């Protein structure tokens, strides 16, 4: 199984994560500024800016695309409660 790493630049912490992990699951554990409201992908609170490794994240769902659009998110922004790390290295900061 491919291993993955997730770096939160706001707290300068890198963690090893199993593929399939959602960003929000780790951001709480390390104390990153990526916060959440609903965990369902509807509120947009967990907007996250992907600095590196966007290609290592799961494709956004229709719901995530809609919420990102409603929040005027940039092309490198994702919802931490929705996207999963598939492998490789991913570097993020609060959106």
C-alpha positions as CSV (number, residue, x, y, z in Angstrom):
1,X,0.0,0.0,0.0
2,X,1.3,3.4,-0.9
3,X,2.0,5.7,2.0
4,X,1.0,9.3,2.0
5,X,2.2,12.4,3.9
6,X,0.1,15.4,4.8
7,X,1.8,18.7,5.7
8,X,-0.1,21.5,7.5
9,X,2.0,24.6,6.8
10,X,0.2,26.8,9.3
11,X,1.5,24.6,12.2
12,X,4.6,23.2,10.4
13,X,3.6,19.6,11.0
14,X,3.9,16.7,8.6
15,X,2.1,13.4,9.4
16,X,2.1,10.0,7.7
17,X,-1.5,9.0,6.8
18,X,-3.1,5.9,5.3
19,X,-4.5,6.4,1.8
20,X,-8.1,7.3,1.9
21,X,-7.7,9.7,4.9
22,X,-9.7,12.9,4.8
23,X,-7.7,16.1,5.5
24,X,-10.2,17.1,8.3
25,X,-9.4,13.9,10.2
26,X,-5.8,15.0,10.7
27,X,-6.2,18.7,10.9
28,X,-8.1,18.3,14.2
29,X,-5.4,16.0,15.6
30,X,-2.5,18.4,14.8
31,X,-4.2,21.6,15.8
32,X,-4.2,23.2,12.3
33,X,-6.4,26.2,11.7
34,X,-8.5,24.2,9.2
35,X,-11.8,24.1,11.1
36,X,-15.2,22.7,10.2
37,X,-18.8,23.3,10.8
38,X,-20.9,20.5,9.4
39,X,-18.5,17.8,8.2
40,X,-21.0,17.1,5.4
41,X,-19.5,19.4,2.7
42,X,-22.3,21.9,2.8
43,X,-21.1,24.9,4.9
44,X,-17.7,25.7,3.3
45,X,-16.1,26.3,6.7
46,X,-13.2,23.8,6.1
47,X,-12.0,25.5,2.9
48,X,-8.4,24.5,2.5
49,X,-5.7,25.8,0.1
50,X,-3.7,23.0,-1.5
51,X,-0.1,24.2,-1.9
52,X,1.3,20.9,-3.3
53,X,0.0,17.5,-4.3
54,X,-3.4,18.4,-5.6
55,X,-3.1,15.5,-8.0
56,X,-2.8,13.2,-5.0
57,X,-6.3,14.0,-3.8
58,X,-9.6,12.4,-4.7
59,X,-11.7,14.1,-7.4
60,X,-14.2,16.7,-6.0
61,X,-17.8,15.5,-5.9
62,X,-20.6,17.5,-7.5
63,X,-21.5,18.8,-4.0
64,X,-18.0,19.9,-3.2
65,X,-17.7,21.6,-6.6
66,X,-21.0,23.5,-5.9
67,X,-19.9,24.6,-2.4
68,X,-16.4,25.7,-3.7
69,X,-18.1,27.7,-6.4
70,X,-20.6,29.3,-3.9
71,X,-17.6,30.3,-1.7
72,X,-15.7,31.8,-4.7
73,X,-12.9,29.3,-4.0
74,X,-9.8,29.3,-6.2
75,X,-8.7,26.4,-8.4
76,X,-6.3,25.2,-5.6
77,X,-9.0,25.2,-2.9
78,X,-10.7,22.1,-1.6
79,X,-13.1,21.2,1.3
80,X,-11.0,19.3,4.0
81,X,-14.1,17.3,5.0
82,X,-14.6,16.0,1.5
83,X,-11.3,15.3,-0.2
84,X,-9.3,12.2,0.5
85,X,-5.5,11.7,0.2
86,X,-4.8,8.9,-2.3
87,X,-1.1,8.7,-1.8
88,X,2.1,10.8,-2.2
89,X,2.7,14.1,-0.5
90,X,0.1,16.8,0.0
91,X,0.8,20.2,1.5
92,X,-2.1,22.4,2.7
93,X,-3.0,25.5,4.7
94,X,-6.3,27.0,5.9
95,X,-8.2,28.6,3.0
